[in-house]
Each structure stands twice: as structure tokens, then as C-alpha cells.
Amino acid sequence: MAKKTNKYSADQYGKSTETVERKTFYFGNKNFKLMLIGLGMIVLGFVLMMGADANTTPDGKFDPNYWNEDIFSFRRIRIAPLFVIAGFVIQIVAILKRNKD
């Protein structure tokens, strides 16, 4: 009985059919930089929201009967949330951005 050969073997063509699979990480340096920028913007937004409490008098004492209007400042109501939202948007872009390396 004749020996059966595979007509698609690598020996027949003289080339190796093995392919080297390159294992790479999904995120590149640009992704990590964007993530750090986004994280910095989120932290900056929360820092801008901080400040004097609603019940702190101008001389620094706590008084439950005093209402500090500083909690409604433009910085706390408008600017700080914009920084936080922009930071989250940058985080999403950093995660979804494809690494072209």
C-alpha cells in the first residue's frame, strides 16, 4: 500500500507555514497620555468645586444661622462641572482611540 501524503504540506513547497503572532497591548502611549489628561481634568474640576462651607461666616467661624452665597459662585456652578464632563469625555476618547502601531 502506498503512503498517503498531504498535498498541502509545507515540505512540498519548501516554506514554513507558521506565522508569528505578535502580541501587543491595546493601549499605546498616546492612549495613556490622554487618560492622564482626562484624569487631571476630572480632579481639577472637583478641586474647583471645593471651597468654604455654606455655614462658614466671613471670619471663619461655623454658624448654622449664616448662609454663605459663595456656594453659588460661577466657578462652582459652571466651570467646575465643565472640567469634570470634559475629563470624562477625554477618558472615553482615550479608551476608544485605536492604537495604530
JOKA-V150005 format. One record per backbone hydrogen bond with DSSP energy under -1.0 kcal/mol. NH is the residue of the N-H (numbers start at 1). CO is the residue of the C=O. Records with the same first field share a line. If there is no record, write none. Layout:
BEGIN
NH=CO ; CO
END
This chain:
BEGIN
9=6
14=10
32=28
33=29
34=30
35=31
36=32
37=33
38=34
39=35
40=36
41=37
42=38
43=39
44=40
45=41
46=42
47=43
48=44
49=45
56=53
57=61
60=57
63=55
66=63
68=54
71=68
72=69
73=70
77=73
78=74
79=74
80=75
82=78
83=79
84=80
85=81
86=82
87=83
88=84
89=85
90=86
91=87
92=88
93=89
94=90
95=91
96=92
97=93
END
